[in-house]
Amino acid sequence: MERGAGPSFHHSNVPTFRPGAVSNPATERRSAPARALPAVPGCRAPQWHDVASADQIAAEIEGVGGTIGASAGDDFLTISTDGLSDHAELAFALLGDVSRRSTFSAQELELARTRFLSSLEVELSQPDNVAARAFQKEIYGRNPYGRNTSVAAYKAVTRNDIVAFAARRIRPGGSLLVVAGDITLPRARELAASAFGSWRGGAAATPPAPAAPAKRATDILLANRPGSVQSNIVIGNTTFLPTDTGYYAARIAAHVLGGGSDSRLFMILREQKSWTYGSYASLRRTRGIGYWEATFEGRTEVTDSALTELLHQIDRVRTETIPDSELVAAKGFLVGSFPLTIETPRQIAGVVTTARLLDLGFDYLQRYRDRLAGVSGTRARAAAQRVFRRNALTIVVVGDAKSLYDKLKAIAPVRLVDIEGRPLDPAELNPTGGPVSFDRSQIVTRSDSFQALVQGTVYGGQLSKVDVAGDSIVYTEATTIGPFQQRSTVVLNADLTMRRTNQTGMVQGQQTEIHLTYADGRVKGTAMAPQPTGAPKPITVDTTAPPGTIDDNALGVLLAALPLDAGKTFNLNVFSSGEGASKVVTVKVAGVENVTVPAGTFPAYRLELSGMQLPVVMHVTQQAPRRLVRIAPTGAPLVFELVK
């Protein structure tokens, strides 16, 4: 495509696969090789007469104002470069070198692994992403689109996996080269021949993928996020292949339902009812079976009402003819905004690549707007009836199941799981706490130092100390994470009952304090809790402490003294000192894992805590005297690791 701007080169592999899924056995280790590819892998390049590192390649193209990179999506692996027309020869040469001669050095692999693990850690901490992952798994089942990359997969993938994947999948046969910009076709062919002309290799065979499950009735998957003040809803179902001619009418129907700020979901759920900052619907194309979805995020107390309204609006768009005013607005937006998607050479290359790889036809771009403009209200309603399968919807809700379970049961059958997708018994939502027998011998005088990592980067630390003397045990903790500072001192009696807690800190620029005493079955004292307004809230505490009550600041020392064994569950009465309220905290011993931290590698019990503001995973060594080696709050990109 000849245009008056710098060229954009896109090279994409055609084989239809979620990288490492369709083309490989469905195992944890084999599910991530493509996504673990370095963004700019080093390669053997003739111009360097040796192996060029990723930094050298990036410096070479950036030195002439260009870029180069690689990415893997659900269907395609793309290697792309952009640059000025005067340097097209270099851009093509680098594109050829990276495509054909990548070396995937161990150092680059580890950098990529760290980056992807950090990104995944953030993703898993966000409830909207948790909902999206669960939704994909629900609608696609064993189909590759339903597989989610895991921490275990990224950690297990090896350089040999990457090299084998690249050799098998990055081949000229079945690949597509798109060039857009200020360059003639003869010149593009000449440069392509120079960069790729001697490359040989046919497209690798792709085994048939399992079909997505056939849904027979609408139901709800409720993922428990204890204590969450908001809920996330994803609702939808699978649709059709990308070449289906019903796409255009379905696109109009989806836009009317929730395509923007003038759509029904946004206007009703946000503008009229003030339940959310935004609720949307979209139609997604893939090379295989696509899907549609509607999303909502809002307060826990309105979740069931919002879901009921979502279903009502889906019913409306399926059964009522869309008024001309909404139809004209939807078509006007979609038709009018299309030119904005093909303004730059990079955008043009991307749109053309997608059209070709999805087999949308050579006239797709030319006829796209006319096809949308030709959709009538009757056709849009018929498409909604076909696509929005009201009696076979998948609904995923992520939120506080204790508050939501009974309300959602009145809407549709509910399956309850924890945040990682493991089945839960509804009875577990209302546990009863009580006294627990601790192993006093596990608590010894010691000092421990932890590093605090935020998104994989050290951002602070924690020092903890246990002093065992006479009739008391004193546990102190000093934590610094950026501007956050906190120091706690907990005193326990010799029988491990609570005596007092004192804490001072700085949270979001607000001074916090807690001073509590435990005696005669009661807890008394004062606290200053940080508030969004910027002024700490004073709390006076004078309440009953249920038998066996533990101050939440003492968990760091007492968890190691529980009679731990794989499969055991403990329900502890815990007083949340910052909130001035008692809670039941459930501790599940999920098993024993080898945990590597800066202090070493330890066989450790995996303790899964729920019932607090955020679920937490802690690892405690098997070897006595036990010690805490890792703390990872679920829902926050934060990890504490033992250093010494």
C-alpha positions as CSV (number, residue, x, y, z in Angstrom):
1,M,0.0,0.0,0.0
2,E,1.6,3.3,-1.1
3,R,1.0,6.1,1.3
4,G,3.0,9.2,2.2
5,A,4.3,8.0,5.5
6,G,7.0,5.6,6.8
7,P,6.4,1.9,6.2
8,S,5.0,-0.5,8.7
9,F,5.9,-4.1,8.3
10,H,3.9,-6.9,9.9
11,H,4.9,-10.5,9.7
12,S,2.3,-12.9,11.3
13,N,2.2,-16.7,11.5
14,V,-1.1,-18.1,10.1
15,P,-1.5,-21.3,12.1
16,T,-4.6,-21.1,14.3
17,F,-3.6,-21.7,17.9
18,R,-3.5,-20.2,21.3
19,P,0.3,-20.3,21.5
20,G,1.4,-23.6,23.0
21,A,-2.1,-24.9,23.4
22,V,-3.6,-26.3,20.2
23,S,-0.2,-27.3,18.8
24,N,1.0,-28.9,22.0
25,P,-0.4,-31.4,24.5
26,A,-2.7,-29.7,27.0
27,T,-0.3,-29.7,29.9
28,E,0.8,-27.0,32.2
29,R,4.3,-26.8,31.0
30,R,3.3,-26.8,27.3
31,S,0.7,-24.0,27.6
32,A,3.1,-21.0,27.6
33,P,6.1,-21.3,25.2
34,A,4.9,-18.7,22.7
35,R,3.8,-16.2,25.3
36,A,7.2,-16.6,27.0
37,L,9.1,-15.6,23.8
38,P,11.3,-12.5,24.4
39,A,9.7,-9.4,22.9
40,V,12.8,-8.8,20.8
41,P,14.9,-12.1,20.9
42,G,18.6,-12.0,20.1
43,C,19.6,-13.6,16.8
44,R,22.4,-14.6,14.5
45,A,22.7,-11.7,12.1
46,P,25.1,-11.6,9.1
47,Q,25.6,-7.8,9.6
48,W,27.2,-8.5,13.0
49,H,29.0,-11.7,11.9
50,D,28.1,-13.1,15.2
51,V,25.2,-13.4,17.7
52,A,23.4,-10.0,18.2
53,S,21.6,-9.5,21.5
54,A,18.1,-8.1,21.9
55,D,19.6,-4.8,23.1
56,Q,21.9,-4.6,20.0
57,I,18.9,-5.2,17.6
58,A,16.8,-2.7,19.4
59,A,19.6,-0.1,19.4
60,E,20.1,-0.6,15.7
61,I,16.5,0.0,14.7
62,E,15.9,2.7,17.3
63,G,19.0,4.5,16.0
64,V,17.1,5.3,12.8
65,G,13.8,6.1,14.5
66,G,12.2,2.7,14.1
67,T,10.9,-0.1,16.4
68,I,10.9,-3.9,16.3
69,G,9.0,-6.4,18.5
70,A,7.2,-9.7,18.8
71,S,3.9,-10.6,20.4
72,A,1.7,-13.7,20.8
73,G,-2.0,-13.5,20.9
74,D,-4.8,-16.1,21.1
75,D,-4.4,-17.0,17.4
76,F,-1.3,-15.6,15.9
77,L,2.3,-14.9,16.7
78,T,3.4,-11.5,15.2
79,I,6.8,-10.1,14.6
80,S,6.6,-6.5,13.5
81,T,8.9,-3.5,12.7
82,D,8.3,0.1,11.8
83,G,10.6,2.6,10.4
84,L,11.1,5.5,8.0
85,S,11.1,4.7,4.2
86,D,14.8,5.7,3.9
87,H,15.7,2.8,6.2
88,A,13.3,0.1,4.8
89,E,16.3,-2.1,3.9
90,L,17.4,-2.3,7.5
91,A,13.9,-2.9,8.8
92,F,13.4,-5.8,6.4
93,A,16.9,-7.2,7.3
94,L,16.2,-7.1,11.0
95,L,12.7,-8.6,10.5
96,G,14.2,-11.5,8.6
97,D,17.0,-12.1,11.1
98,V,14.6,-12.1,14.1
99,S,12.1,-14.4,12.3
100,R,14.7,-16.9,11.0
101,R,17.7,-16.8,13.3
102,S,16.6,-16.0,16.9
103,T,18.8,-17.7,19.4
104,F,16.7,-17.3,22.6
105,S,19.5,-16.9,25.0
106,A,19.0,-18.0,28.6
107,Q,19.5,-14.5,29.8
108,E,16.8,-13.1,27.5
109,L,14.5,-15.9,28.4
110,E,14.8,-15.1,32.1
111,L,14.1,-11.5,31.5
112,A,11.0,-12.4,29.6
113,R,10.0,-14.9,32.3
114,T,10.3,-12.2,35.0
115,R,8.3,-9.7,32.9
116,F,5.5,-12.1,32.2
117,L,5.3,-13.4,35.8
118,S,5.1,-9.8,37.0
119,S,2.4,-9.0,34.5
120,L,0.5,-12.2,35.4
121,E,0.8,-11.4,39.1
122,V,-0.9,-8.0,38.5
123,E,-3.5,-9.7,36.3
124,L,-4.4,-12.2,38.9
125,S,-4.7,-9.5,41.6
126,Q,-7.5,-7.7,39.6
127,P,-11.0,-9.1,40.0
128,D,-12.0,-8.0,36.4
129,N,-9.2,-10.2,35.0
130,V,-10.1,-13.1,37.4
131,A,-13.7,-12.9,36.0
132,A,-12.5,-12.7,32.4
133,R,-10.2,-15.8,32.8
134,A,-13.0,-17.8,34.5
135,F,-15.5,-16.7,31.8
136,Q,-13.1,-17.9,29.0
137,K,-12.7,-21.3,30.7
138,E,-16.4,-21.7,31.2
139,I,-17.5,-20.9,27.7
140,Y,-14.7,-22.8,25.9
141,G,-14.0,-25.7,28.3
142,R,-11.2,-27.9,26.9
143,N,-11.0,-25.9,23.7
144,P,-7.7,-24.0,23.6
145,Y,-9.4,-20.7,23.9
146,G,-10.4,-21.8,27.4
147,R,-6.9,-22.3,28.7
148,N,-5.3,-19.7,30.9
149,T,-1.6,-19.3,31.3
150,S,-0.5,-19.9,34.9
151,V,2.4,-19.0,37.1
152,A,3.4,-22.7,37.1
153,A,3.5,-22.7,33.3
154,Y,5.7,-19.7,33.1
155,K,8.1,-21.0,35.7
156,A,8.3,-24.5,34.1
157,V,8.9,-23.5,30.5
158,T,12.5,-24.0,29.4
159,R,14.8,-22.7,26.7
160,N,14.4,-26.1,24.9
161,D,10.6,-25.6,24.9
162,I,11.0,-22.2,23.3
163,V,13.5,-23.3,20.7
164,A,11.3,-26.3,19.8
165,F,8.2,-24.2,19.6
166,A,9.9,-21.6,17.3
167,A,11.3,-24.4,15.0
168,R,7.9,-26.0,14.7
169,R,5.8,-22.9,14.4
170,I,7.7,-19.9,13.0
171,R,8.0,-21.1,9.4
172,P,7.4,-19.3,6.1
173,G,4.8,-21.8,4.9
174,G,1.4,-20.6,6.0
175,S,2.8,-17.2,7.1
176,L,1.7,-13.8,5.9
177,L,3.8,-10.7,5.3
178,V,2.0,-7.4,5.2
179,V,3.8,-4.1,4.2
180,A,2.1,-0.7,4.5
181,G,3.5,2.7,3.9
182,D,5.4,4.8,1.5
183,I,6.9,2.0,-0.5
184,T,6.2,0.5,-4.0
185,L,5.2,-3.1,-4.5
186,P,8.4,-3.9,-6.6
187,R,10.6,-2.5,-3.8
188,A,8.7,-4.4,-1.1
189,R,9.1,-7.6,-3.1
190,E,12.8,-7.0,-3.6
191,L,13.4,-6.4,0.1
192,A,11.2,-9.4,1.1
193,A,13.1,-11.7,-1.3
194,S,16.4,-10.5,0.2
195,A,15.2,-11.1,3.8
196,F,13.1,-14.2,3.3
197,G,13.8,-15.6,-0.1
198,S,16.0,-18.5,1.0
199,W,13.8,-19.4,3.9
200,R,12.2,-22.9,3.6
201,G,9.7,-24.8,5.6
202,G,6.0,-25.7,5.3
203,A,3.3,-24.9,7.8
204,A,3.2,-27.2,10.8
205,A,0.2,-29.4,11.2
206,T,-2.3,-28.3,13.8
207,P,-4.3,-31.1,15.5
208,P,-8.1,-30.6,15.7
209,A,-9.2,-28.7,18.7
210,P,-11.9,-30.0,21.1
211,A,-15.2,-28.3,20.5
212,A,-16.5,-25.8,23.0
213,P,-19.1,-27.3,25.4
214,A,-22.8,-27.0,24.4
215,K,-24.5,-25.1,27.1
216,R,-28.0,-26.3,27.9
217,A,-29.2,-23.8,30.5
218,T,-28.1,-20.4,32.0
219,D,-26.2,-20.7,35.3
220,I,-23.9,-18.7,37.5
221,L,-20.3,-19.4,38.5
222,L,-19.6,-17.4,41.7
223,A,-15.9,-17.0,42.5
224,N,-15.6,-16.1,46.2
225,R,-13.5,-13.0,47.0
226,P,-14.1,-12.7,50.7
227,G,-14.7,-9.2,52.0
228,S,-14.8,-7.6,48.6
229,V,-16.9,-4.4,48.5
230,Q,-17.4,-4.7,44.8
231,S,-18.4,-7.4,42.4
232,N,-17.5,-8.1,38.7
233,I,-20.0,-9.7,36.3
234,V,-19.2,-11.2,32.9
235,I,-22.1,-12.7,31.0
236,G,-22.2,-14.2,27.5
237,N,-21.7,-17.2,25.3
238,T,-19.8,-18.5,22.2
239,T,-21.0,-17.3,18.8
240,F,-19.8,-18.2,15.3
241,L,-16.8,-18.4,13.0
242,P,-15.3,-15.0,11.8
243,T,-16.6,-15.5,8.3
244,D,-20.2,-15.8,9.4
245,T,-22.3,-13.2,7.4
246,G,-24.4,-12.6,10.5
247,Y,-21.5,-10.7,12.1
248,Y,-22.6,-7.3,11.0
249,A,-26.1,-7.4,12.3
250,A,-24.8,-8.9,15.6
251,R,-22.2,-6.1,15.8
252,I,-25.1,-3.6,15.6
253,A,-27.1,-5.4,18.3
254,A,-24.1,-5.6,20.6
255,H,-23.4,-1.9,20.2
256,V,-27.0,-1.0,21.0
257,L,-26.9,-3.2,24.1
258,G,-23.6,-2.0,25.5
259,G,-21.2,-0.6,22.9
260,G,-20.5,2.8,24.3
261,S,-21.7,5.6,26.6
262,D,-24.9,6.0,24.7
263,S,-25.8,2.3,24.9
264,R,-28.5,0.8,27.0
265,L,-26.3,-0.8,29.7
266,F,-24.4,2.4,30.2
267,M,-27.4,4.7,30.2
268,I,-29.5,2.5,32.6
269,L,-26.9,1.0,35.0
270,R,-24.8,4.1,35.3
271,E,-26.8,7.2,34.4
272,Q,-30.2,6.1,35.7
273,K,-29.3,3.9,38.6
274,S,-25.8,5.0,39.6
275,W,-24.7,1.4,40.1
276,T,-21.5,1.5,38.2
277,Y,-19.0,3.7,36.4
278,G,-19.6,1.7,33.2
279,S,-21.2,-1.5,31.9
280,Y,-20.5,-2.6,28.3
281,A,-21.1,-5.4,25.7
282,S,-18.9,-6.5,22.9
283,L,-18.7,-9.1,20.1
284,R,-15.3,-10.8,19.8
285,R,-13.9,-12.4,16.7
286,T,-11.3,-15.2,16.8
287,R,-10.0,-17.5,14.1
288,G,-12.1,-20.2,15.7
289,I,-15.5,-19.8,17.4
290,G,-15.9,-16.3,18.8
291,Y,-18.0,-15.0,21.7
292,W,-19.9,-12.1,23.0
293,E,-19.9,-10.7,26.5
294,A,-21.4,-8.0,28.7
295,T,-19.6,-6.7,31.8
296,F,-20.4,-4.9,35.0
297,E,-18.5,-3.7,38.0
298,G,-20.2,-2.3,41.0
299,R,-21.0,-2.4,44.7
300,T,-21.7,-5.7,46.3
301,E,-25.1,-4.6,47.6
302,V,-26.4,-3.9,44.1
303,T,-24.9,-6.9,42.3
304,D,-28.0,-9.1,42.1
305,S,-30.1,-6.1,41.0
306,A,-27.6,-5.3,38.3
307,L,-27.5,-8.8,37.1
308,T,-31.3,-8.9,36.9
309,E,-31.2,-5.6,34.9
310,L,-28.5,-7.0,32.6
311,L,-30.7,-10.0,31.8
312,H,-33.7,-7.8,31.2
313,Q,-31.8,-5.6,28.7
314,I,-30.6,-8.8,26.9
315,D,-34.3,-9.9,26.7
316,R,-35.3,-6.5,25.3
317,V,-32.7,-6.4,22.5
318,R,-33.8,-10.0,21.5
319,T,-37.5,-9.4,21.5
320,E,-38.1,-5.7,20.6
321,T,-37.3,-4.0,17.3
322,I,-34.6,-1.5,17.8
323,P,-36.0,2.0,17.4
324,D,-34.7,4.0,14.5
325,S,-33.0,6.6,16.7
326,E,-30.8,3.9,18.4
327,L,-30.2,2.1,15.1
328,V,-29.0,5.2,13.3
329,A,-26.8,6.2,16.3
330,A,-25.2,2.8,16.5
331,K,-24.5,2.6,12.7
332,G,-23.3,6.1,12.6
333,F,-20.7,5.5,15.4
334,L,-19.4,2.2,13.9
335,V,-19.3,3.4,10.4
336,G,-17.9,6.8,11.3
337,S,-15.2,5.6,13.6
338,F,-13.8,3.0,11.2
339,P,-11.5,5.4,9.4
340,L,-9.9,6.2,12.7
341,T,-8.7,2.5,12.8
342,I,-6.7,2.9,9.5
343,E,-5.0,6.3,9.9
344,T,-1.4,5.1,10.2
345,P,0.7,2.6,8.3
346,R,0.9,0.4,11.5
347,Q,-2.9,0.5,11.8
348,I,-3.4,-0.4,8.2
349,A,-1.0,-3.3,8.4
350,G,-2.8,-4.5,11.5
351,V,-6.3,-4.4,10.0
352,V,-5.1,-6.0,6.8
353,T,-3.3,-8.7,8.7
354,T,-6.4,-9.5,10.8
355,A,-8.7,-9.6,7.7
356,R,-6.4,-11.9,5.8
357,L,-5.7,-14.3,8.7
358,L,-9.4,-14.5,9.6
359,D,-10.2,-15.2,5.9
360,L,-12.6,-12.3,5.7
361,G,-12.1,-11.8,2.0
362,F,-10.1,-9.4,-0.2
363,D,-13.0,-6.9,-0.2
364,Y,-13.5,-6.8,3.5
365,L,-12.1,-3.3,4.1
366,Q,-13.9,-1.8,1.1
367,R,-17.3,-3.3,2.0
368,Y,-17.1,-3.2,5.8
369,R,-18.9,0.2,6.3
370,D,-21.6,-0.6,3.6
371,R,-22.3,-3.9,5.3
372,L,-22.8,-2.3,8.7
373,A,-24.9,0.6,7.2
374,G,-27.2,-2.0,5.5
375,V,-28.3,-3.6,8.7
376,S,-32.0,-3.1,9.5
377,G,-33.7,-3.1,12.9
378,T,-35.3,-6.4,12.0
379,R,-32.0,-8.0,11.1
380,A,-30.4,-6.7,14.3
381,R,-33.1,-8.2,16.4
382,A,-32.9,-11.5,14.6
383,A,-29.1,-11.5,15.2
384,A,-29.6,-10.8,18.9
385,Q,-32.0,-13.7,19.1
386,R,-29.5,-16.0,17.5
387,V,-26.3,-14.7,19.3
388,F,-27.5,-13.8,22.8
389,R,-28.6,-17.2,24.0
390,R,-30.8,-16.1,26.9
391,N,-31.6,-19.6,28.0
392,A,-28.0,-20.9,27.8
393,L,-25.9,-18.0,29.1
394,T,-22.7,-18.3,31.1
395,I,-22.6,-15.9,34.0
396,V,-19.5,-15.3,36.1
397,V,-19.5,-13.2,39.2
398,V,-16.4,-12.5,41.3
399,G,-17.2,-11.0,44.7
400,D,-18.0,-11.7,48.3
401,A,-19.9,-14.9,48.1
402,K,-21.2,-14.7,51.7
403,S,-23.2,-11.6,50.7
404,L,-24.1,-12.8,47.2
405,Y,-24.8,-16.5,47.2
406,D,-28.4,-16.5,48.4
407,K,-29.4,-13.5,46.3
408,L,-27.9,-15.0,43.1
409,K,-29.6,-18.4,43.7
410,A,-32.9,-16.6,43.2
411,I,-31.8,-15.6,39.6
412,A,-30.1,-18.9,38.3
413,P,-28.4,-22.0,39.7
414,V,-25.1,-21.1,41.3
415,R,-21.8,-23.1,41.4
416,L,-19.5,-21.8,44.1
417,V,-15.7,-21.8,43.7
418,D,-12.8,-20.0,45.3
419,I,-10.7,-17.3,43.6
420,E,-8.6,-20.0,41.9
421,G,-11.5,-21.9,40.6
422,R,-11.6,-24.8,43.2
423,P,-15.1,-25.9,44.3
424,L,-16.4,-24.6,47.6
425,D,-19.2,-25.9,49.8
426,P,-21.7,-23.1,50.6
427,A,-21.4,-24.1,54.2
428,E,-17.9,-22.8,54.2
429,L,-19.2,-19.3,53.7
430,N,-20.3,-19.1,57.3
431,P,-17.6,-20.8,59.4
432,T,-17.7,-20.9,63.2
433,G,-14.5,-20.0,65.0
434,G,-13.2,-21.4,68.2
435,P,-10.1,-22.0,70.4
436,V,-7.3,-23.9,68.8
437,S,-4.5,-25.9,70.4
438,F,-1.1,-24.4,69.5
439,D,2.3,-26.2,69.6
440,R,4.2,-23.9,72.0
441,S,7.5,-25.5,71.0
442,Q,7.4,-24.0,67.5
443,I,7.7,-20.4,68.9
444,V,11.4,-19.6,69.7
445,T,13.4,-16.4,70.0
446,R,14.4,-15.3,66.5
447,S,14.7,-12.4,64.1
448,D,13.7,-12.6,60.4
449,S,14.2,-10.2,57.5
450,F,11.8,-10.0,54.5
451,Q,12.0,-8.2,51.3
452,A,8.7,-6.7,49.9
453,L,8.3,-7.0,46.2
454,V,5.7,-4.9,44.2
455,Q,5.2,-6.3,40.7
456,G,8.4,-8.2,41.1
457,T,10.5,-5.3,42.1
458,V,11.9,-4.8,45.6
459,Y,10.1,-1.8,47.1
460,G,10.6,-2.2,50.8
461,G,10.9,-4.8,53.5
462,Q,9.8,-6.1,56.9
463,L,11.7,-7.0,60.0
464,S,10.1,-9.3,62.6
465,K,11.4,-10.4,66.0
466,V,10.2,-12.9,68.5
467,D,11.4,-12.6,72.2
468,V,10.4,-15.5,74.5
469,A,11.1,-14.7,78.1
470,G,9.4,-15.6,81.4
471,D,5.6,-15.3,81.4
472,S,5.4,-13.5,78.0
473,I,6.1,-13.7,74.3
474,V,6.8,-10.4,72.5
475,Y,6.4,-10.2,68.7
476,T,7.4,-7.1,66.9
477,E,7.0,-6.2,63.2
478,A,8.4,-3.2,61.4
479,T,7.3,-2.8,57.7
480,T,8.2,-0.2,55.1
481,I,6.8,-0.2,51.6
482,G,7.5,3.0,49.8
483,P,5.6,5.7,51.8
484,F,3.8,3.1,53.9
485,Q,5.3,2.6,57.3
486,Q,4.0,0.5,60.2
487,R,5.4,-0.9,63.5
488,S,3.5,-3.4,65.6
489,T,4.2,-4.9,69.0
490,V,2.1,-7.8,70.3
491,V,2.4,-9.3,73.7
492,L,1.1,-12.8,74.4
493,N,0.9,-14.7,77.7
494,A,2.9,-17.9,78.1
495,D,-0.2,-19.9,77.2
496,L,-0.4,-18.0,73.9
497,T,-3.5,-16.0,74.9
498,M,-3.5,-12.3,73.9
499,R,-2.4,-9.6,76.4
500,R,-2.0,-6.4,74.4
501,T,-1.3,-4.8,71.0
502,N,0.3,-1.5,70.1
503,Q,0.8,-0.2,66.6
504,T,1.8,3.0,64.9
505,G,2.1,3.8,61.3
506,M,1.8,6.1,58.3
507,V,-0.7,5.2,55.6
508,Q,-1.4,7.5,52.6
509,G,0.0,10.4,54.6
510,Q,-2.3,9.7,57.6
511,Q,-1.0,8.8,61.1
512,T,-2.5,5.6,62.4
513,E,-2.4,4.2,65.9
514,I,-3.8,1.1,67.7
515,H,-3.7,0.4,71.4
516,L,-5.7,-2.6,72.7
517,T,-5.7,-4.8,75.8
518,Y,-7.2,-8.3,76.1
519,A,-8.5,-9.4,79.5
520,D,-11.5,-11.2,81.1
521,G,-13.1,-12.1,77.7
522,R,-13.0,-8.5,76.4
523,V,-10.9,-6.3,74.2
524,K,-10.6,-2.6,75.0
525,G,-8.8,0.3,73.6
526,T,-8.6,2.9,70.8
527,A,-7.6,3.1,67.2
528,M,-7.1,5.7,64.5
529,A,-8.0,4.2,61.1
530,P,-7.1,5.9,57.8
531,Q,-9.9,7.2,55.6
532,P,-10.4,8.2,52.0
533,T,-11.2,11.7,53.1
534,G,-7.6,12.1,54.4
535,A,-8.5,12.4,58.1
536,P,-8.1,9.3,60.3
537,K,-11.2,8.0,61.9
538,P,-11.1,7.5,65.7
539,I,-12.4,4.1,66.9
540,T,-13.2,3.2,70.5
541,V,-13.1,-0.5,71.2
542,D,-14.9,-2.2,74.1
543,T,-16.4,-5.5,73.1
544,T,-16.5,-9.2,73.8
545,A,-13.6,-11.3,72.6
546,P,-14.9,-14.8,71.7
547,P,-12.9,-17.7,73.2
548,G,-9.5,-18.1,71.6
549,T,-9.5,-14.7,70.0
550,I,-6.3,-13.8,68.2
551,D,-5.3,-10.2,67.3
552,D,-4.7,-10.0,63.6
553,N,-1.2,-8.6,64.2
554,A,-0.3,-11.9,66.0
555,L,-0.9,-14.2,63.0
556,G,2.7,-13.8,61.9
557,V,3.9,-15.7,65.0
558,L,1.0,-18.0,65.8
559,L,0.3,-19.6,62.4
560,A,3.6,-21.5,62.6
561,A,2.4,-23.0,65.9
562,L,-0.8,-24.5,64.5
563,P,-0.9,-28.3,64.4
564,L,-0.3,-28.2,60.7
565,D,-0.8,-31.1,58.4
566,A,-1.9,-31.3,54.7
567,G,-5.6,-31.1,54.3
568,K,-6.4,-29.6,57.7
569,T,-8.6,-26.5,58.1
570,F,-8.7,-24.2,61.1
571,N,-11.3,-21.5,61.8
572,L,-9.8,-18.9,64.0
573,N,-11.5,-16.1,66.0
574,V,-9.5,-13.1,64.9
575,F,-9.9,-9.5,66.1
576,S,-9.3,-7.0,63.2
577,S,-7.6,-4.3,65.3
578,G,-7.8,-1.7,62.5
579,E,-11.5,-2.2,62.0
580,G,-12.4,-2.8,65.6
581,A,-14.4,-6.0,64.8
582,S,-14.2,-9.7,65.3
583,K,-14.0,-12.1,62.3
584,V,-13.6,-15.8,61.6
585,V,-10.4,-16.4,59.6
586,T,-10.2,-19.8,57.8
587,V,-6.8,-21.3,57.4
588,K,-6.5,-24.2,54.9
589,V,-3.4,-26.3,54.7
590,A,-3.4,-26.9,51.0
591,G,-0.3,-29.1,51.0
592,V,3.5,-28.9,51.0
593,E,5.5,-27.1,48.3
594,N,9.1,-26.4,47.7
595,V,9.4,-22.6,48.1
596,T,12.4,-20.7,46.9
597,V,13.1,-17.3,48.5
598,P,16.4,-15.4,48.9
599,A,17.0,-17.2,52.2
600,G,17.0,-20.6,50.4
601,T,14.6,-23.4,49.2
602,F,12.3,-24.8,51.9
603,P,9.7,-27.6,51.9
604,A,6.8,-25.5,53.3
605,Y,3.1,-25.8,54.2
606,R,0.9,-23.7,51.9
607,L,-1.6,-21.9,54.1
608,E,-4.5,-20.3,52.4
609,L,-6.2,-17.6,54.6
610,S,-9.6,-16.2,53.9
611,G,-12.1,-14.0,55.9
612,M,-9.9,-10.9,56.1
613,Q,-10.0,-7.9,53.8
614,L,-8.0,-9.8,51.2
615,P,-7.2,-13.6,51.0
616,V,-3.6,-14.4,51.8
617,V,-1.3,-17.3,50.9
618,M,1.5,-17.9,53.4
619,H,4.2,-20.5,53.4
620,V,5.5,-22.0,56.7
621,T,8.5,-24.4,56.8
622,Q,7.9,-28.0,57.6
623,Q,11.1,-28.2,59.6
624,A,10.9,-27.3,63.3
625,P,11.0,-24.8,64.7
626,R,8.7,-23.5,61.9
627,R,9.2,-20.1,60.4
628,L,7.3,-18.0,57.9
629,V,9.1,-17.7,54.6
630,R,6.6,-16.2,52.1
631,I,3.5,-14.0,52.3
632,A,1.4,-13.2,49.2
633,P,-1.9,-11.3,49.6
634,T,-4.4,-12.3,46.9
635,G,-5.7,-9.3,45.0
636,A,-2.5,-7.2,45.4
637,P,0.7,-7.3,43.4
638,L,2.7,-7.6,46.7
639,V,4.9,-10.5,48.0
640,F,7.0,-10.7,51.1
641,E,10.0,-13.2,50.9
642,L,12.4,-14.3,53.6
643,V,15.9,-12.9,53.1
644,K,17.6,-14.1,56.3
